[in-house]
Every structure is written in structure tokens, then in C-alpha cells.
């Protein structure tokens, strides 16, 4: 009996959903205006608002819910200009006489005579409704099986809109217009803002019977809403609480206020919603856990990579999969292994969490078709992601990741082929392995262990709760360093902060080095591909200075020859040092894949970036914080100098420049508006400082006198706008950043 009831209930719900939620939808935009001179007060629809015109916002929002053939635009005043601006593809309906909003809707009746679905009605001069508000309005209308649903707003300031009158049960009883409202009614804060969803077979008969207003002879849509409410039709509402949304554009003051509201929205940080889309940045795919980083997306991405391997006939090479200590990294690695196994592609699955450079090294040594490591590197704890490497250990290039992400996003769950992990392990399609010893041997082969053993250095290590601890401890212990470690235990929250080895995050390391009399402090980020250094005084040494020191050491002490590669956000002191020793410095876009490619092309000695990654010729083609840390220890051992003294030696050759960085939370709209503004505007000075040239290699970089520069660039791994400046003094660098923020509207 219970089963029968459940079946009947399910059938009833499905039938209700069919009748209530599957009605078709068309959109009407009222854009006829008034028959007066085309000034702002009388016809604002074509006024510029931000990067578009006022009406563009309404049309583009409507197209989120219907296709162009289901969009009807009522035009009148300046109709030729409106049609020319919006272009073909929509239904344009002319209101020859402007006799009110209800009369405007009636002009569409000949085209919609036989239509009995829902109509969404919007005003062309009200551009600030959010997509979520319109979606909420439509959803409420359908779920409630309403005949009419109003968009209402709760407002604190007085607005000339009709007040919503409700009974004790909360049902809408009436709408009383501002001119007819008593003092008590005007105290009501819920107002009708003029967007409706209504059944066409209820609306048109009511409009046809509606007499013109006694006041001005117009047929008003709000008067029709009155009638529908009183007719007994089911009337519902969806309420919004952001007063900014309800602003209509009727005056210059309205337009200025709308510009301010748009700028607030564009520059206001907000939670990222990935909508199940996989997107690669400069360092692979990264997304917020539970938003974009889901096991569903992991499996789709693994299937797209498997498809690529199969097309190329490289199944026999297999794949190698590693993972770090982040939440879900191990589960994601297993989920990906199941997909590759299901596609008859052998998998080497690392037995424990491991540094990204170890995965890079093992991929190359095994000749795997792809190496995968599940990590979000230095991003905050609520992020995770995936880095994918070629057989030679280099990251995939932009054109490759573009094709893979496109295929990933097309795949459905039914198109993913997978094998249960237990069966895959039992049959040997997936096997677990550990490459720690091989990787450690490879690093130690490039390091002078004997020199380190003879130096007796006291070193403090901070792996920041990440995966750098085991391998670096083995190397430094075998080199007979007096080694201590902090933050070594696994913590997926990384102590409540991002595992990015910057000065702010390394306060404990800096203080302990100073208090404990250590020769050196070392830190690696969450997946150990980046390094940070603290000198014997407990002072943080920037990665720009580390790159200077190591290039000087390799070239002048080790006697190795070759140029240096840096990305465009890294110090120009490398250019000065390279020129001083008779070599070249090569600039590339951000992303270590570009550094690796340029190192191969120019047979460069060292490649690095200001964010903390570097490698040398003869090692892996990815950045390696483990190797970099060991090389710094060797540098101290072989030179017999303190880090601070070595740095002064290098500055004597290059002079000083100072780098300042500022990060601003970014929205997707900012990524369109700011680059366009920087390309279109001819910026000849930043503050009082003349601009010599501008580069658009990656972001926008302004080159000034004496190797000073400023870079404006959006991060490829986080939702931030990065501003970098390098100048003769820290104050000048900060001045350049503040000047640029003013130029792009962030000041």
C-alpha cells in the first residue's frame, strides 16, 4: 500500500511539474519611449552606460532565458536607431502612438494571438536587475503555477513606485500607486518594480477590456495588474532586497548613479561559481572545492586526457599520477586512475603524497604519456586542482589545454569509462609505486654534498604542512646539515592560511632562525615547487634576489655558462647581471611552461620567476623548490659566506631596484574592461614619470627610465588583478602602483 501511495505521489509530482514548469517562455521588452526630443530625460535607452548602452543590459539579460526568436522588442521613439543598434534577429513591434505601457504590450498581440505560454515583461530603461533576480521571478512563477508573478523590492528610500498591499496571510491584495497612496501606505517598503511574468492567455484579454486611465487616457500595465489581482487569478511575487537593482534611467543623475552601481558590482569581490566548467590557467586547472573542483569534473578531465592518448596511439606509455596533502587530492588521484584504467591505459599511482617536482621527474623517467599531480600549489586551502605534464616533464601549452578543457566540458557522465580501483589494482592495470629514492638521487647528483658536509650548516626547514618535508629532509640530512623542521605534520587547512611562502606566512620561520642562531631558513609551498629563503638575521630574501644570487653563483663560482630566462614580472636586475657577465636575459610570459620552452630554445643556464619557481639546465623542465633549496645550501657551503654578504656582493655589480606588488580581488568583468582600457588609452605618464614604451606580451607592461617598469596583469590561477612595479626606491614603486590604480578606476 505504501509503495502504491509513493508511486501515485511521484506520478502526481511529475504531472504537476509538467503542467507548471514546462510552459514556454517569451520575453517582451518595452522600449518605445516618449514622443519628445531625444534628450536623456525623455529617451535614455541608447545612452552609454559603462561599456554598453542602457538597453543592451536588458536585452542581454533576457537572452539568458530565451533565444532571439522568442524576444519581442516594442519600439517607437527613435525606433530606427534602436533597431540599428541592436541589429536583426529579434521581433520588433512598433507602437505608433505612445498610449501607455499596457498599450505597448497590446501591439504584440497580433504576433502572439495563439500563444498560451508565459510572458516575461521588462522595461528597456531598467538595466540593473541581476540575472539571479529574473531567474528567481521565473522560477517562483512556475513552481507556484501562478497566472501573474510580480517582481517586488524592499526599499529604504522613498521611490515613486506602487506599494504592495498584502493580507494577513501574505497574499497580494492590491498595488497602490504613489499618487493615490495615503500617508500610511507610503510607509510600506515593498514596492512593485515593473517586471512581470504573466500567462499570455490571461494578460491579453484583460488588456483588451481595460479602459484608458481617467487621468491621461493611457492604458497602463499596472492598471492591468490591478485587474488581474482582483479577478481571482493566482498572483505571486519574487522579492529582491538590493535597492540598486530597481533604478530606472530617466535623468542624468540616474545615469551617473547607474555608472557608480555598475562599477561597484564590477570591482566587488564575490564567490567564484564554476558552474561545473573546467578551465586551465597558467599553472594548470584550479578551482574551489565543491564548486568547480569535484570528482565529477576530475573524471571528465581524465576522460578527455585518455581520449587524447588513445587518438595518438600512446596507450602503451601509460600515465603517472601523484597528489599532494590537500583535501580530496588522494581521492581525485584514485578517481582519475579508475578512468584511465577503464580506457585500457596503464597507470602508475604514487603510493603516498609527493612533491610536484618528483612527479615531473618520474613522468620523464618512466616515459609516461602524461604526468598528473592533483594540487592547487600555493592557493588557499579551499582550492584544489591538477597540473598535467608532457613526457619530458614540461607543462602543457595553452593551445593544448584549450582543446582538452573544451572536450572536458562537452563530456557527459555517461561518456566517462572507468574501472573499479580494486579490480584495476588486482589485475595490474593500476600499480602503486614510490619514486622518492630515484628523485632524491637525481637532485643529489647535481649538488655538491661533500662541500655541504664540510660546512656544518645549521638549517631550519618549514614545509608549510605540505609535501616538501620528506625529500628535503633526506637530502639535507645526508648532507650532514644540523636540521630542524617546523610545520611538518599534514594539515589540509595549512594552519589556516594559504601555503604560499611569503614573508607574512613565514614569521615563525624568520623568528626561529634569528633566535636559534641558524645559518639559513628554508620554506617550500604546498606542493614544493616553490622556495623561500630566510637569511642568518631572520630576514626574508625575495625570490628576485634568490634568482640573482643563484645566477651569479652558477656563472661566477661554478663556472657554468649560459643566459637566464625570467618572466615579465621578475626583476630586471637579472638583465643587468647577465649583461655584466656577457650573457643575455630572455623575457617570457607568466607561466613556467614559457620559461622551460625558452630555456630549451636558448640553452639557458637558469630560468625562474618572481613567484618562487626556478630550475637549471640539466634538471627537470618544471620548477623545483626541493632542488632550489639544496642549491642555496650548496652556495653557502662553497662560498663560505653569509647570505647577506653574498647579496651585497651581487648588488655591487647590479645596483639596486625595488619591487612592490599589490593584488586586487578581480571579477570576470574586470578582465574585459581593464585590458581594453589599457589598450585603447594612450598612457604617456604614470604620475610624474614618463612611459618609454608599452608591451602587451602578457597583460600590459609599462617600461620607464633606468630599468623601472610597471605591470598590470590578471592572475591565471586566482581571481585577482596583480600590479607589479620595480623602481629605484620602494616609495617610487608604490607611487607607480597607486598612479596606475587611479588610471584604471581602482584608486
C-alpha atoms as one frame of an Amber mdcrd trajectory, in Angstrom:
protein
   0.000   0.000   0.000   2.832   2.364   0.913   4.556   1.582  -2.384   1.338
   2.311  -4.301   0.969   5.630  -2.492   4.591   6.545  -3.236   4.095   5.706
  -6.916   0.939   7.797  -7.085   2.661  10.661  -5.296   5.618  10.507  -7.703
   3.281  10.438 -10.695   1.393  13.415  -9.295   4.567  15.402  -8.747   5.776
  14.618 -12.279   2.425  15.666 -13.754   2.444  18.899 -11.730   5.981  19.634
 -12.890   4.921  19.063 -16.471   1.943  21.404 -16.298   3.534  24.086 -14.127
   7.166  24.147 -15.134   7.252  23.270 -18.828   5.234  26.146 -20.194   7.132
  28.016 -22.899   8.521  31.484 -22.237   8.777  34.567 -24.413  10.145  37.977
 -23.419   8.726  41.428 -24.142  10.967  44.474 -23.710   9.171  47.805 -23.677
  11.473  50.247 -25.457   9.124  52.708 -27.181   9.976  55.716 -25.045   8.118
  59.005 -25.411   7.424  61.146 -28.421   9.563  64.092 -27.395  13.031  65.334
 -28.203  15.698  62.691 -27.836  17.258  64.054 -24.685  18.332  61.902 -21.786
  15.242  62.575 -19.680  12.854  61.505 -22.437  14.725  58.647 -24.099  17.583
  57.102 -22.146  17.736  53.652 -23.771  20.661  54.444 -26.080  22.694  56.360
 -23.508  26.177  54.924 -22.805  26.363  53.018 -19.525  29.742  51.515 -18.761
  30.940  49.574 -21.797  27.469  49.315 -23.372  24.187  51.147 -23.870  21.355
  51.113 -21.340  19.129  48.806 -23.398  21.957  46.344 -24.030  21.878  45.248
 -20.402  18.169  44.448 -20.616  18.463  42.571 -23.918  21.494  40.542 -22.845
  19.789  39.601 -19.582  16.690  38.472 -21.472  18.809  36.288 -23.747  19.888
  34.296 -20.705  16.359  32.847 -20.655  15.145  32.785 -24.265  16.602  32.550
 -27.765  16.500  35.647 -30.021  13.429  34.383 -31.901  11.458  34.467 -28.632
  12.393  38.075 -27.829   9.919  40.845 -28.770  11.027  44.479 -28.521   8.361
  47.186 -28.640   9.874  50.286 -30.256   8.519  53.718 -31.040  10.520  56.855
 -30.439  13.881  56.604 -32.252  12.926  53.126 -33.424  15.315  53.212 -36.382
  18.215  53.999 -34.049  17.206  51.276 -31.592  16.892  48.646 -34.331  20.158
  49.702 -35.953  21.938  49.472 -32.600  20.538  46.102 -31.535  20.654  44.575
 -35.011  18.442  41.948 -36.658  17.373  38.657 -35.139  14.619  39.891 -32.828
  10.933  40.652 -33.342  10.488  44.428 -33.464   6.947  45.669 -32.847   6.131
  49.330 -33.469   3.941  51.358 -31.105   2.936  54.199 -33.394   1.140  56.144
 -30.655   2.619  56.188 -27.193  -0.519  55.484 -25.173   0.958  53.723 -22.179
   2.762  50.536 -21.239  -0.342  48.353 -21.476  -0.996  49.708 -24.968   2.630
  48.889 -25.866   2.144  45.254 -24.801  -1.074  45.068 -26.830   0.876  45.836
 -30.010   2.408  42.360 -29.770  -0.984  40.626 -29.690  -1.212  40.026 -33.487
   2.058  38.069 -33.262   1.120  36.239 -30.063  -2.597  35.658 -30.658  -2.265
  31.866 -30.476   0.420  31.781 -27.788  -0.702  30.484 -24.391   2.624  30.279
 -22.575   4.316  32.722 -20.181   5.493  36.248 -20.958   8.365  37.928 -19.135
   7.889  41.692 -19.405  10.833  44.043 -18.818  11.377  47.764 -19.259  14.180
  48.880 -21.556  15.245  51.696 -19.222  15.706  49.494 -16.139  19.093  47.861
 -16.794  20.332  46.844 -13.344  18.277  43.769 -12.498  20.589  40.867 -11.709
  20.223  37.645 -13.672  19.549  35.818 -10.404  16.581  38.108  -9.687  14.961
  37.403 -13.055  15.647  33.703 -12.653  14.047  33.791  -9.210  10.980  35.552
 -10.646  10.522  32.945 -13.399  11.172  30.042 -11.072   8.667  31.264  -8.473
   6.021  31.809 -11.160   6.338  28.273 -12.490   6.655  26.448  -9.190   3.590
  28.237  -7.827   1.642  27.693 -11.075   0.804  31.397 -10.974  -1.084  33.396
 -13.551   0.853  36.552 -12.679   4.066  36.982 -10.705   5.419  40.405  -9.795
   8.994  41.387  -9.103   8.937  43.405  -5.895  11.648  45.074  -3.864  12.083
  46.073  -0.258  13.463  49.635  -0.271  14.520  52.020   2.459  14.496  55.231
   0.448  11.308  56.770  -0.994  10.694  55.765  -4.623   7.763  56.682  -6.902
   6.629  53.070  -7.281   3.365  51.345  -6.415   3.158  49.866  -2.903   2.366
  46.174  -2.492  -0.643  45.553  -0.244  -0.856  42.125   1.379  -3.418  40.461
   3.615  -2.681  38.806   6.936  -1.630  35.579   5.181   0.867  37.441   2.999
  -1.191  37.223  -0.205  -1.081  40.190  -2.581  -4.356  42.084  -2.462  -3.555
  45.219  -4.413  -0.968  47.633  -5.801  -1.496  51.263  -4.842   0.341  53.807
  -6.951   2.368  56.591  -5.351  -0.038  59.329  -6.454  -3.018  57.523  -4.923
  -1.321  56.304  -1.736  -2.204  57.564   1.699   0.488  58.575   4.170   0.223
  55.184   5.866   0.501  53.294   2.587   3.601  55.259   1.657   5.297  53.849
   4.746   5.152  50.378   3.140   8.655  49.452   1.989   7.745  46.705  -0.510
   7.200  48.192  -3.974   6.292  46.957  -7.444   9.364  47.464  -9.646   7.774
  46.760 -13.024   8.940  43.329 -14.123   6.324  40.622 -14.557   5.840  37.048
 -15.608   2.265  36.517 -16.752   0.277  33.965 -18.695  -0.443  35.323 -22.168
  -3.993  33.901 -22.218  -4.774  35.907 -19.066  -2.933  39.096 -19.982  -4.225
  39.923 -23.461  -7.977  39.551 -22.689  -7.532  41.729 -19.605  -5.655  44.395
 -21.596  -8.292  44.389 -24.323 -11.035  45.051 -21.752  -9.043  47.665 -19.844
 -10.359  51.225 -20.284  -7.918  54.118 -20.645  -6.962  55.982 -17.495  -9.233
  58.865 -16.476  -6.134  60.933 -15.733  -4.224  60.875 -19.031  -6.008  58.387
 -21.305  -3.169  55.867 -21.196  -3.575  52.100 -20.936  -1.180  51.169 -18.157
   0.299  47.787 -17.412  -0.023  48.421 -13.678  -3.777  49.015 -14.070  -3.973
  45.651 -15.805  -2.089  44.077 -12.890  -4.759  45.610 -10.596  -7.482  43.865
 -12.553  -5.729  40.514 -12.692  -5.177  40.577  -8.929  -8.849  41.349  -8.295
 -10.064  38.790 -10.839  -9.108  35.884  -8.612  -6.109  34.892 -10.749  -3.311
  33.297  -8.728  -0.834  36.117  -8.125   2.619  35.575  -6.625   5.761  37.649
  -6.185   9.501  37.317  -6.036  11.173  39.803  -3.710  14.620  41.401  -4.145
  16.476  43.280  -1.433  19.149  45.203  -3.318  17.803  48.713  -3.919  20.398
  49.279  -6.633  18.573  46.856  -8.938  15.392  48.905  -9.186  16.944  52.114
 -10.524  15.327  53.290 -13.748  17.262  55.631 -16.056  15.282  58.837 -16.595
  17.729  61.628 -15.776  21.407  62.411 -15.985  21.596  61.858 -12.226  20.093
  58.381 -12.678  22.691  57.581 -15.331  25.546  58.719 -13.102  24.181  56.670
 -10.221  23.877  53.626 -12.503  27.523  54.061 -13.565  28.530  54.052  -9.908
  26.425  50.940  -9.196  27.985  49.097 -12.139  31.484  49.986 -11.008  30.663
  48.744  -7.501  29.488  45.443  -8.952  32.398  45.023 -11.331  35.046  45.663
  -8.696  33.325  43.937  -5.779  34.931  40.564  -4.949  32.478  37.695  -4.949
  32.443  33.971  -4.503  33.561  32.080  -7.583  30.871  29.866  -9.091  32.454
  27.482 -11.550  29.171  26.004 -12.840  30.952  22.675 -13.422  33.252  24.187
 -16.032  36.919  23.155 -16.198  39.291  25.989 -17.108  43.085  25.891 -17.274
  45.242  28.803 -16.172  48.973  29.402 -16.250  49.623  26.595 -13.754  47.012
  24.031 -14.742  43.395  23.656 -13.633  42.463  25.126 -10.264  39.039  25.598
  -8.713  37.274  25.896  -5.389  36.482  22.528  -3.820  32.785  21.770  -4.146
  32.270  24.483  -6.793  34.469  23.621  -9.748  36.763  21.031  -8.193  34.530
  17.972  -7.939  35.195  14.297  -8.584  32.692  14.548 -11.441  34.930  17.119
 -13.148  38.050  15.112 -12.300  36.600  12.090 -14.104  35.558  14.141 -17.148
  39.004  15.714 -17.371  40.692  12.321 -17.034  38.484  11.010 -19.836  39.442
  13.905 -22.103  43.140  13.213 -21.429  42.568   9.498 -22.046  40.861  10.319
 -25.352  43.901  12.341 -26.373  46.258   9.453 -25.542  44.101   6.985 -27.499
  43.940   9.251 -30.564  47.734   9.474 -30.548  48.148   5.710 -30.088  50.209
   6.176 -26.915  48.277   3.884 -24.563  51.357   1.719 -24.001  53.201   4.636
 -22.368  50.584   4.865 -19.642  50.168   7.745 -17.215  51.723   8.586 -13.858
  49.515  10.138 -11.165  50.590  11.878  -7.968  48.888  14.008  -5.337  49.679
  16.405  -2.515  48.273  16.778   1.011  45.202  18.849   0.139  41.684  17.751
   0.895  40.454  15.334  -1.831  43.817  15.145  -3.633  44.241  11.428  -2.885
  40.613  10.676  -3.768  40.920  12.638  -7.004  44.068  10.711  -7.954  42.233
   7.417  -7.427  39.189   8.621  -9.393  41.433   9.619 -12.311  43.261   6.277
 -12.136  39.933   4.451 -12.468  39.130   6.382 -15.656  42.495   5.738 -17.320
  42.254   2.067 -16.332  38.775   1.906 -17.808  40.243   3.150 -21.081  42.919
   0.400 -21.110  45.682   2.864 -20.239  48.158   1.575 -17.604  48.526   3.780
 -14.529  51.358   4.282 -12.066  49.677   5.703  -8.942  52.086   7.105  -6.371
  51.921   5.299  -3.044  51.903   8.479  -0.938  51.644  12.247  -1.263  54.676
  13.667  -3.070  56.172  16.954  -4.323  55.175  18.138  -7.765  58.832  18.142
  -8.969  59.074  14.459  -8.027  56.048  13.756 -10.254  57.650  15.783 -13.042
  60.902  13.823 -12.702  59.163  10.417 -12.542  56.993  11.223 -15.580  60.115
  11.884 -17.616  61.958   8.833 -16.304  59.038   6.498 -16.975  58.315   7.971
 -20.410  54.632   8.344 -19.471  52.253   9.867 -21.988  51.137  12.306 -19.288
  52.094  13.004 -15.701  49.318  14.254 -13.432  49.558  15.745  -9.960  46.486
  16.811  -8.027  47.388  20.047  -6.263  46.476  23.724  -6.140  50.080  24.637
  -5.292  50.074  27.798  -3.133  46.334  28.597  -3.422  44.185  28.816  -0.245
  43.051  25.565   1.417  39.573  25.601  -0.155  41.097  25.211  -3.634  42.365
  22.137  -5.441  43.347  21.382  -8.994  45.509  19.468 -11.445  48.827  20.014
 -13.193  49.469  17.980 -16.346  52.953  17.325 -17.747  54.292  16.064 -21.066
  56.605  13.067 -21.274  59.610  15.415 -20.983  58.226  16.965 -17.800  57.096
  20.250 -19.334  53.639  21.677 -18.706  51.039  21.560 -21.471  50.941  24.698
 -23.621  47.921  26.973 -23.960  46.662  25.565 -27.265  46.785  22.033 -25.841
  44.962  22.895 -22.624  42.366  24.820 -24.631  41.474  21.710 -26.640  41.442
  19.481 -23.549  39.246  21.792 -21.497  36.811  22.159 -24.425  36.485  18.388
 -24.725  36.171  18.001 -20.962  33.299  20.457 -20.796  31.456  18.678 -23.619
  31.612  15.276 -21.940  28.657  13.896 -20.002  28.887  11.408 -17.103  27.640
   8.653 -19.441  30.676   9.179 -21.689  33.188   8.514 -18.901  34.650   4.991
 -18.951  36.062   3.720 -15.676  37.149   0.549 -13.867  36.777  -0.069 -10.151
  40.111   0.709  -8.475  40.232  -2.556  -6.530  39.883  -4.552  -9.754  42.401
  -2.333 -11.558  44.960  -2.884  -8.780  44.256  -6.610  -8.665  44.775  -7.020
 -12.412  47.797  -4.718 -12.559  46.285  -2.065 -14.838  46.945   0.304 -11.937
  50.047  -0.220  -9.806  51.313   1.783  -6.887  54.927   2.967  -6.846  57.331
   5.203  -4.937  59.999   7.299  -6.682  61.369   9.108  -3.633  64.790   7.454
  -3.753  65.216   7.966  -7.503  64.236  11.628  -7.271  66.490  12.286  -4.276
  69.395  10.659  -6.142  68.727  12.905  -9.160  68.814  16.055  -7.019  71.904
  14.955  -5.101  73.719  14.249  -8.389  73.500  17.977  -9.146  74.530  19.150
  -5.669  78.000  19.198  -4.063  77.123  17.138  -0.991  80.739  16.958   0.145
  81.025  20.745   0.337  77.840  20.899   2.405  79.074  18.139   4.753  82.262
  20.090   5.403  80.403  23.330   6.140  78.442  22.102   9.181  75.473  24.382
   8.463  72.564  24.748  10.857  69.331  24.852   8.808  65.662  25.327   9.734
  63.012  23.915   7.363  59.351  24.963   7.034  57.401  22.815   4.521  54.211
  24.730   5.456  52.306  21.487   6.168  52.910  20.493   2.547  54.765  17.711
   0.775  58.310  19.156   0.788  59.333  17.682   4.111  60.350  14.081   3.347
  62.570  14.596   0.309  64.256  17.761   1.552  64.884  16.251   4.983  66.547
  13.219   3.331  68.797  15.398   1.163  69.863  17.802   3.910  70.332  15.034
   6.477  72.527  13.066   4.067  74.472  16.307   3.555  75.042  16.358   7.352
  73.213  19.621   7.953  72.050  20.286  11.527  68.410  20.226  10.502  65.246
  21.175  12.396  61.735  21.214  10.942  58.545  23.124  11.806  55.013  22.739
  10.396  55.827  19.215   9.248  52.554  17.391  10.008  49.829  17.012   7.388
  47.126  19.680   7.723  44.723  20.142   4.778  43.934  23.605   6.180  47.643
  24.531   6.145  47.415  26.145   9.560  44.500  28.311   8.410  46.368  30.167
   5.647  47.493  29.730   2.066  50.651  27.597   1.764  52.370  30.403  -0.132
  55.917  31.012   1.177  55.756  34.793   1.522  57.137  36.929   4.331  53.806
  37.246   6.138  53.291  33.465   6.260  56.859  32.730   7.410  57.005  34.822
  10.595  57.664  31.774  12.783  60.470  30.626  10.486  62.039  34.094  10.490
  61.851  34.500  14.264  63.127  30.988  14.973  66.100  31.391  12.592  67.108
  34.571  14.386  66.509  33.301  17.908  68.032  29.863  17.284  71.218  31.017
  15.589  70.525  29.200  12.325  72.623  29.828   9.227  69.624  29.586   6.949
  65.844  29.164   6.880  64.181  27.282   4.011  60.498  27.027   3.084  58.561
  25.342   0.309  54.962  25.907  -0.767  52.155  23.349  -0.581  53.380  21.153
  -3.449  57.078  22.059  -3.019  57.696  23.504  -6.465  58.413  26.959  -4.989
  61.062  28.006  -2.487  61.580  30.826   0.002  64.742  31.755   1.907  65.415
  33.448   5.239  68.956  34.649   5.920  71.006  34.295   9.116  69.494  37.514
  10.531  65.960  36.154  10.160  65.266  38.438   7.190  63.133  37.253   4.278
  65.039  37.182   0.968  62.817  37.823  -2.030  62.799  35.292  -4.864  64.074
  38.054  -7.162  67.192  38.240  -5.010  67.472  34.435  -4.837  67.477  34.298
  -8.644  70.201  36.961  -8.722  72.287  35.068  -6.172  71.945  31.690  -7.866
  72.656  33.009 -11.363  75.754  34.791 -10.015  76.812  31.629  -8.147  76.306
  29.266 -11.084  78.062  31.572 -13.526  80.885  33.023 -11.422  81.609  30.318
  -8.794  80.618  27.099 -10.540  81.897  28.485 -13.829  78.881  27.443 -15.892
  77.907  29.479 -18.938  74.591  30.494 -20.482  71.890  33.110 -20.354  68.989
  33.451 -17.945  65.228  33.302 -18.574  62.715  35.231 -16.478  59.047  36.036
 -16.827  57.967  39.613 -17.347  57.013  40.044 -13.652  60.537  39.272 -12.463
  63.346  41.723 -11.645  65.287  43.493 -14.383  68.379  43.211 -12.197  68.794
  39.828 -13.898  69.148  41.727 -17.183  71.827  43.933 -15.639  73.716  40.954
 -14.185  73.537  38.970 -17.423  74.892  41.943 -19.376  77.648  42.419 -16.794
  78.880  38.822 -17.242  78.479  38.860 -21.048  75.237  36.863 -21.299  71.638
  37.528 -22.351  68.421  37.684 -20.386  65.236  36.451 -22.104  61.760  37.694
 -21.105  58.701  35.415 -21.449  55.024  35.497 -20.365  53.991  34.278 -16.913
  53.775  30.501 -16.632  56.703  28.148 -16.108  55.898  26.363 -19.362  57.142
  29.504 -21.141  60.319  29.555 -19.066  61.014  25.876 -19.816  60.415  26.396
 -23.543  62.771  29.398 -23.659  65.451  27.540 -21.683  65.407  24.739 -24.268
  65.381  27.204 -27.148  68.324  29.288 -25.867  70.165  26.574 -23.873  69.887
  28.915 -20.888  71.638  28.197 -17.603  68.858  29.296 -15.224  65.159  30.019
 -15.516  62.965  31.475 -12.818  60.018  33.619 -11.836  59.342  36.092  -9.040
  56.595  33.890  -7.590  59.181  31.391  -6.327  59.886  28.810  -9.030  63.192
  28.026 -10.720  65.229  25.287 -12.369  68.624  24.957 -14.048  69.895  23.418
 -17.265  70.211  19.643 -16.964  67.462  19.268 -14.353  63.694  18.849 -14.893
  61.729  21.232 -17.133  59.496  22.267 -14.256  60.120  24.416 -11.230  61.602
  22.602  -8.252  61.602  24.028  -4.736  63.439  20.995  -3.344  66.378  21.341
  -5.732  66.424  25.149  -5.359  66.659  24.859  -1.568  69.515  22.354  -1.828
  71.350  24.605  -4.308  71.131  27.571  -1.919  72.628  25.435   0.855  75.455
  24.431  -1.513  76.050  28.098  -2.370  76.564  28.974   1.293  78.812  25.949
   1.818  81.088  26.535  -1.182  81.447  30.301  -0.813  81.798  30.220   2.971
  79.847  33.480   3.109  76.689  34.539   4.849  73.674  35.052   2.627  73.511
  38.765   3.443  77.160  39.243   2.448  76.674  37.383  -0.836  73.764  39.606
  -1.679  75.836  42.741  -1.109  78.482  41.347  -3.495  75.855  40.975  -6.224
  74.350  44.428  -5.599  77.834  45.871  -6.103  77.605  44.590  -9.694  73.949
  45.397 -10.461  72.931  48.321  -8.287  69.547  48.247  -6.530  65.953  48.164
  -7.715  62.927  47.549  -5.503  59.822  45.533  -6.369  56.368  46.223  -4.927
  53.351  44.031  -5.637  49.668  44.709  -4.997  46.828  42.212  -5.510  43.242
  43.372  -6.050  40.249  40.957  -5.968  39.023  40.653  -9.553  35.752  39.846
 -11.260  35.278  38.430 -14.751  34.006  41.820 -15.950  37.224  43.495 -14.817
  39.150  41.064 -17.024  37.369  42.550 -20.039  37.170  46.211 -19.107  40.672
  46.911 -17.750  42.732  45.341 -20.595  40.537  47.110 -23.155  41.023  50.426
 -21.401  44.795  49.944 -21.244  44.957  49.083 -24.950  42.730  51.907 -26.138
  44.051  54.739 -23.941  47.451  56.173 -24.751  49.131  56.408 -21.352  52.224
  58.587 -21.648  52.895  59.146 -17.941  52.243  57.296 -14.712  52.158  60.070
 -12.171  55.130  62.314 -12.983  57.116  59.501 -14.646  57.231  59.284 -18.468
  56.439  55.974 -20.174  59.081  54.981 -22.735  57.241  52.016 -24.251  54.371
  49.598 -23.623  54.316  45.797 -24.025  51.219  43.598 -24.299  53.143  40.320
 -24.211  51.153  39.229 -21.141  48.936  41.797 -19.513  50.198  45.365 -20.006
  53.746  46.337 -19.053  54.932  49.949 -18.997  58.680  50.470 -19.384  60.186
  53.590 -17.805  63.654  55.067 -17.408  66.529  53.280 -15.620  65.004  49.764
 -15.902  61.925  50.880 -13.945  58.665  49.253 -15.015  55.069  48.557 -14.051
  52.959  45.516 -14.970  49.161  45.135 -14.852  48.116  41.529 -15.248  45.305
  39.214 -14.202  46.369  36.033 -12.432  45.900  32.799 -14.355  45.444  30.789
 -11.149  43.446  33.047  -8.792  40.652  35.652  -9.170  42.966  38.632  -8.609
  44.433  41.531 -10.559  48.172  41.769  -9.957  50.098  45.026 -10.145  53.907
  44.827 -10.063  56.299  47.767 -10.057  60.099  47.855  -9.931  61.764  51.205
  -9.334  64.790  52.983  -7.900  63.163  53.228  -4.453  60.315  51.395  -2.704
  58.452  54.700  -2.460  58.628  55.241  -6.219  57.456  51.682  -6.899  54.474
  52.229  -4.588  53.803  55.564  -6.261  53.694  53.860  -9.671  51.174  51.298
  -8.435  48.923  53.933  -6.877  49.126  56.010 -10.037  48.084  53.052 -12.180
  45.223  52.147  -9.818  43.917  55.656 -10.292  44.147  55.368 -14.074  42.130
  52.122 -14.189  39.485  53.191 -11.673  40.787  51.379  -8.593  42.235  54.383
  -6.813
